Amino acid sequence: MLVLLSLLLLSVPAGATVAGDIAAGLPMEQVIQNALGTGMTIEAIVAQALEAGAKYQDIVKAAVALKLDLARVFKACMEHGVGAADLMAAAVQAGIGMEQAANAAMAAGAKLAEVRQALANMGYPGADDYTYSAPTPPPPPPSGTPSFLGGGGGGAVSPAR
């Protein structure tokens, strides 16, 4: 166990930074994983990566490969001046569907007209009819019933011998 823990600690250099990892030539997936391992948020990682000169296309490609929340990645990129249409195109190029890219852009705060235009430019059939419905949270558990079933296991205590 100690050996495994030591190997894990060695895989993320102490004091590693997003900018330092990018300057060292690490793949963007590794840069993001290292930063997540230190407790950084996706938004902070994206901001630092862009400020360090990373291409938004590389960030989006890594985010798709790592199955990160694309809406959060898109929002952070958009806050640094990257257009929603460019992010959608990068995400589709990275392997996700056009509608999934559009949903991520909408969840990140893109305007519907911009998303529809991006879909049309990518050849999405029915781009003019695309609509977005934000995901709904799961329903709460039914009231009046405990969220757990079963007893407390209060069994008998054996007398000491």
HUTAQUI-V348764 format. One record per backbone hydrogen bond with DSSP energy under -0.5 kcal/mol. NH is the residue of the N-H (numbers start at 1). CO is the residue of the C=O. Records with the same first field share a line. If there is no record, write none. Layout:
NH = CO + CO
This chain:
5 = 1
6 = 2
7 = 3
8 = 4
9 = 5
10 = 6
11 = 7
12 = 8 + 9
13 = 11
16 = 13
21 = 17
22 = 18
23 = 19
24 = 20
25 = 22
26 = 21
30 = 27
31 = 27
32 = 28
33 = 29
34 = 30
35 = 31
36 = 32
37 = 33
38 = 34 + 35
39 = 36
40 = 35
45 = 41
46 = 42
47 = 43
48 = 44
49 = 45
50 = 46
51 = 47
52 = 48
53 = 50
54 = 49
59 = 55
60 = 56
61 = 57
62 = 58
63 = 59
64 = 60
65 = 61
66 = 62
67 = 64
68 = 63
70 = 68
72 = 69
73 = 69
74 = 70
75 = 71
76 = 72
77 = 73
78 = 74
79 = 75
80 = 77
81 = 78
82 = 77
87 = 83
88 = 84
89 = 85
90 = 86
91 = 87
92 = 88
93 = 89
94 = 90
95 = 92
96 = 91
101 = 97
102 = 98
103 = 99
104 = 100
105 = 101
106 = 102
107 = 103
108 = 104
109 = 106
110 = 105
115 = 111
116 = 112
117 = 113
118 = 114
119 = 115
120 = 116
121 = 117
122 = 118
123 = 120
124 = 119
127 = 124
129 = 126
130 = 127
145 = 142
